[in-house]
Amino acid sequence: MLCAASLAIASMLLGWRAFAQTTTPQEPTGSAVTIAIANKFQQVVPDTDTKRRALTIQNKNSDSCWVYVGSDKASKENSIALASGEKFVRYWPLAPSGAIQATCASSSDTLLVEYQ
């Protein structure tokens, strides 16, 4: 009983903030990536040793795009197809930390790429 009373008095004197953890959230890295050459895969997300918490790639075009997870030779057959407006979204622990490659059906198409 004495211990509980002491804890209550200490918390009132110190305030609850003394017991709270503060963390700085990691800001997502995001940009629009332009596909230079249609139907040719290019790296849109770098390879990293750090585990990613989230990854989003959105097709902002009127035609199809393809996303390949990895740095191996990519092809449309072993990629994830994104129709117009669709997103490829992964959160920890399923967010890949490796390189991501992508292509679209037309040159100058853009993908919105965000990761953290």
Secondary structure, DSSP 4 states (H G I P E B T S, - for coil): -HHHHHHHHHHHHH-GGGG----PPPPPEEEEEE-SSTT--EEEE---SSPPSEEEEEE-SSS-EEEEESSS---GGGSEEE-TT-EEEEETTSS--S-EEEEESSTT-EEEEEE-
